[in-house]
Amino acid sequence: MDDLTVIITEFGFAISLAVGMGYFIYYVWKFITDKIEPKLEEMHFALIKCIDANRMLDNDMIRLQQKVDVVLKYEQMYNSDTTVTDNDADRSGSDNTQI
């Protein structure tokens, strides 16, 4: 604490405060570049992987939905064809009995 009072009395409060602030800025900059930036890059690559996986799943969902739509159309066509042929067979059978 005595060193601090000697520095303030020798250089002045403003100069001492400017040097202290410069050290603080240097400490924060060094901490960010040494500790935070590498972790940030790791997270960036993890985010890119996650986005790619999400796009792949979205494409798979689109393809699956198209396949389900095709199967439903085929089922609808098959049900409408069998319904028509069943009605035609009933009519032709009833026509033969009337003759």
Backbone as CSV, one residue per row, in Angstrom:
resi,resn,N_x,N_y,N_z,CA_x,CA_y,CA_z,C_x,C_y,C_z
1,MET,0.812,-1.182,0.000,0.000,0.000,0.000,0.864,1.258,0.000
2,ASP,1.992,1.150,0.644,2.906,2.296,0.665,3.465,2.573,-0.727
3,ASP,3.663,1.490,-1.493,4.166,1.664,-2.854,3.171,2.454,-3.702
4,LEU,1.892,2.178,-3.490,0.843,2.870,-4.235,0.830,4.366,-3.907
5,THR,0.985,4.701,-2.655,1.002,6.124,-2.286,2.246,6.823,-2.815
6,VAL,3.369,6.100,-2.858,4.599,6.684,-3.409,4.433,6.942,-4.904
7,ILE,3.825,5.974,-5.613,3.624,6.130,-7.067,2.670,7.301,-7.333
8,ILE,1.601,7.404,-6.547,0.636,8.497,-6.751,1.279,9.848,-6.450
9,THR,2.036,9.912,-5.399,2.657,11.214,-5.072,3.749,11.577,-6.065
10,GLU,4.444,10.571,-6.593,5.550,10.860,-7.506,5.060,11.190,-8.917
11,PHE,4.064,10.424,-9.413,3.620,10.609,-10.807,2.283,11.327,-10.928
12,GLY,1.511,11.352,-9.904,0.200,11.980,-9.960,-0.893,10.926,-10.107
13,PHE,-2.095,11.328,-9.700,-3.229,10.378,-9.709,-3.627,9.989,-11.128
14,ALA,-3.679,10.937,-12.034,-4.130,10.660,-13.406,-3.185,9.704,-14.121
15,ILE,-1.888,9.927,-13.996,-0.909,9.052,-14.648,-0.972,7.650,-14.039
16,SER,-1.072,7.573,-12.723,-1.149,6.267,-12.046,-2.401,5.520,-12.469
17,LEU,-3.507,6.237,-12.559,-4.754,5.622,-12.992,-4.666,5.165,-14.448
18,ALA,-4.044,5.935,-15.311,-3.891,5.546,-16.716,-3.033,4.292,-16.851
19,VAL,-1.957,4.196,-16.080,-1.108,2.992,-16.125,-1.881,1.787,-15.600
20,GLY,-2.632,1.970,-14.507,-3.447,0.869,-13.961,-4.494,0.406,-14.956
21,MET,-5.128,1.358,-15.630,-6.142,1.003,-16.632,-5.502,0.295,-17.819
22,GLY,-4.310,0.737,-18.221,-3.594,0.060,-19.301,-3.268,-1.377,-18.945
23,TYR,-2.848,-1.606,-17.694,-2.577,-2.984,-17.258,-3.850,-3.820,-17.247
24,PHE,-4.941,-3.235,-16.788,-6.217,-3.948,-16.768,-6.649,-4.337,-18.179
25,ILE,-6.522,-3.419,-19.110,-6.891,-3.711,-20.501,-5.996,-4.804,-21.072
26,TYR,-4.695,-4.739,-20.770,-3.771,-5.776,-21.223,-4.140,-7.139,-20.624
27,TYR,-4.481,-7.168,-19.329,-4.843,-8.416,-18.664,-6.097,-9.018,-19.289
28,VAL,-7.103,-8.218,-19.542,-8.344,-8.707,-20.152,-8.077,-9.194,-21.567
29,TRP,-7.299,-8.453,-22.351,-6.978,-8.865,-23.719,-6.223,-10.186,-23.724
30,LYS,-5.241,-10.342,-22.827,-4.455,-11.577,-22.747,-5.346,-12.750,-22.335
31,PHE,-6.238,-12.536,-21.393,-7.151,-13.590,-20.955,-8.065,-14.034,-22.092
32,ILE,-8.574,-13.080,-22.841,-9.488,-13.415,-23.947,-8.749,-14.185,-25.029
33,THR,-7.548,-13.728,-25.401,-6.833,-14.400,-26.485,-6.285,-15.759,-26.068
34,ASP,-5.932,-15.934,-24.800,-5.357,-17.213,-24.364,-6.396,-18.241,-23.958
35,LYS,-7.461,-17.823,-23.309,-8.409,-18.780,-22.742,-9.724,-18.861,-23.510
36,ILE,-10.270,-17.728,-23.880,-11.617,-17.729,-24.444,-11.616,-18.015,-25.940
37,GLU,-10.687,-17.444,-26.682,-10.686,-17.596,-28.137,-10.557,-19.051,-28.597
38,PRO,-9.660,-19.883,-28.023,-9.608,-21.290,-28.447,-10.919,-22.035,-28.174
39,LYS,-11.524,-21.775,-27.037,-12.809,-22.415,-26.722,-13.901,-21.933,-27.663
40,LEU,-13.817,-20.673,-28.038,-14.788,-20.117,-28.963,-14.676,-20.788,-30.335
41,GLU,-13.466,-21.053,-30.785,-13.284,-21.741,-32.063,-13.791,-23.173,-31.997
42,GLU,-13.566,-23.848,-30.864,-14.102,-25.202,-30.697,-15.623,-25.182,-30.780
43,MET,-16.230,-24.215,-30.126,-17.687,-24.101,-30.159,-18.178,-23.769,-31.567
44,HIS,-17.400,-22.986,-32.302,-17.772,-22.643,-33.673,-17.816,-23.900,-34.542
45,PHE,-16.799,-24.752,-34.424,-16.775,-25.989,-35.205,-17.887,-26.933,-34.769
46,ALA,-18.183,-26.982,-33.476,-19.291,-27.809,-32.996,-20.624,-27.298,-33.533
47,LEU,-20.774,-25.980,-33.611,-21.995,-25.395,-34.153,-22.148,-25.729,-35.637
48,ILE,-21.056,-25.671,-36.380,-21.109,-26.017,-37.797,-21.520,-27.475,-37.976
49,LYS,-20.964,-28.380,-37.160,-21.349,-29.792,-37.219,-22.829,-29.968,-36.905
50,CYS,-23.307,-29.247,-35.916,-24.713,-29.341,-35.523,-25.631,-28.837,-36.643
51,ILE,-25.261,-27.744,-37.269,-26.064,-27.206,-38.370,-26.086,-28.182,-39.542
52,ASP,-24.938,-28.780,-39.868,-24.890,-29.766,-40.949,-25.756,-30.972,-40.639
53,ALA,-25.696,-31.459,-39.400,-26.524,-32.610,-39.019,-28.003,-32.249,-39.096
54,ASN,-28.353,-31.039,-38.700,-29.742,-30.592,-38.763,-30.224,-30.520,-40.212
55,ARG,-29.381,-30.040,-41.102,-29.759,-29.978,-42.522,-29.935,-31.376,-43.101
56,MET,-29.037,-32.299,-42.720,-29.164,-33.666,-43.206,-30.468,-34.292,-42.716
57,LEU,-30.813,-34.067,-41.446,-32.067,-34.598,-40.917,-33.267,-33.968,-41.614
58,ASP,-33.183,-32.694,-41.915,-34.272,-32.022,-42.617,-34.454,-32.620,-44.009
59,ASN,-33.343,-32.851,-44.706,-33.426,-33.479,-46.025,-33.994,-34.890,-45.927
60,ASP,-33.596,-35.639,-44.894,-34.136,-36.984,-44.706,-35.637,-36.936,-44.430
61,MET,-36.070,-35.958,-43.655,-37.503,-35.821,-43.364,-38.292,-35.483,-44.636
62,ILE,-37.715,-34.644,-45.482,-38.391,-34.294,-46.733,-38.521,-35.525,-47.615
63,ARG,-37.426,-36.305,-47.745,-37.483,-37.524,-48.555,-38.470,-38.525,-47.983
64,LEU,-38.497,-38.675,-46.673,-39.428,-39.602,-46.039,-40.865,-39.159,-46.265
65,GLN,-41.128,-37.869,-46.172,-42.478,-37.358,-46.399,-42.913,-37.605,-47.839
66,GLN,-42.001,-37.447,-48.793,-42.331,-37.722,-50.186,-42.666,-39.198,-50.381
67,LYS,-41.918,-40.074,-49.741,-42.203,-41.513,-49.851,-43.557,-41.854,-49.239
68,VAL,-43.869,-41.266,-48.097,-45.159,-41.511,-47.462,-46.280,-40.995,-48.350
69,ASP,-46.104,-39.847,-48.963,-47.120,-39.309,-49.867,-47.356,-40.239,-51.049
70,VAL,-46.280,-40.796,-51.611,-46.416,-41.721,-52.738,-47.163,-42.973,-52.307
71,VAL,-46.824,-43.523,-51.155,-47.512,-44.725,-50.663,-48.982,-44.435,-50.418
72,LEU,-49.301,-43.269,-49.864,-50.702,-42.918,-49.631,-51.462,-42.763,-50.949
73,LYS,-50.809,-42.199,-51.960,-51.462,-42.074,-53.274,-51.736,-43.450,-53.870
74,TYR,-50.750,-44.363,-53.788,-50.948,-45.717,-54.301,-52.064,-46.423,-53.548
75,GLU,-52.104,-46.246,-52.245,-53.153,-46.874,-51.459,-54.509,-46.301,-51.823
76,GLN,-54.569,-45.003,-52.033,-55.813,-44.348,-52.415,-56.264,-44.842,-53.795
77,MET,-55.321,-44.958,-54.724,-55.662,-45.456,-56.061,-56.122,-46.904,-55.985
78,TYR,-55.468,-47.715,-55.172,-55.843,-49.130,-55.047,-57.230,-49.253,-54.421
79,ASN,-57.521,-48.468,-53.401,-58.826,-48.528,-52.756,-59.924,-48.046,-53.693
80,SER,-59.659,-47.023,-54.476,-60.685,-46.535,-55.399,-60.902,-47.527,-56.536
81,ASP,-59.857,-48.209,-57.005,-60.001,-49.216,-58.058,-60.759,-50.427,-57.548
82,THR,-60.490,-50.917,-56.384,-61.193,-52.098,-55.867,-62.635,-51.764,-55.552
83,THR,-62.930,-50.576,-55.126,-64.305,-50.178,-54.833,-65.103,-50.135,-56.120
84,VAL,-64.548,-49.612,-57.181,-65.240,-49.527,-58.460,-65.469,-50.924,-59.019
85,THR,-64.459,-51.786,-58.970,-64.625,-53.126,-59.534,-65.606,-53.943,-58.711
86,ASP,-65.693,-53.755,-57.424,-66.666,-54.467,-56.603,-68.078,-54.035,-56.973
87,ASN,-68.291,-52.751,-57.186,-69.613,-52.259,-57.583,-69.981,-52.765,-58.969
88,ASP,-69.042,-52.808,-59.888,-69.309,-53.308,-61.234,-69.663,-54.781,-61.185
89,ALA,-68.990,-55.548,-60.372,-69.279,-56.979,-60.269,-70.657,-57.202,-59.679
90,ASP,-71.080,-56.418,-58.718,-72.409,-56.550,-58.131,-73.489,-56.208,-59.147
91,ARG,-73.271,-55.211,-59.946,-74.257,-54.798,-60.948,-74.384,-55.850,-62.029
92,SER,-73.258,-56.364,-62.489,-73.326,-57.343,-63.551,-73.951,-58.636,-63.049
93,GLY,-73.725,-58.982,-61.789,-74.349,-60.179,-61.226,-75.842,-60.000,-61.080
94,SER,-76.270,-58.835,-60.702,-77.708,-58.591,-60.536,-78.377,-58.492,-61.892
95,ASP,-77.669,-58.013,-62.933,-78.229,-57.942,-64.271,-78.462,-59.353,-64.826
96,ASN,-77.557,-60.260,-64.530,-77.683,-61.643,-65.024,-78.856,-62.353,-64.371
97,THR,-79.168,-62.033,-63.164,-80.289,-62.710,-62.502,-81.618,-62.205,-63.023
98,GLN,-81.671,-60.984,-63.521,-82.939,-60.453,-64.042,-83.253,-61.015,-65.412
99,ILE,-82.313,-61.474,-66.139,-82.564,-61.946,-67.510,-83.246,-63.232,-67.490
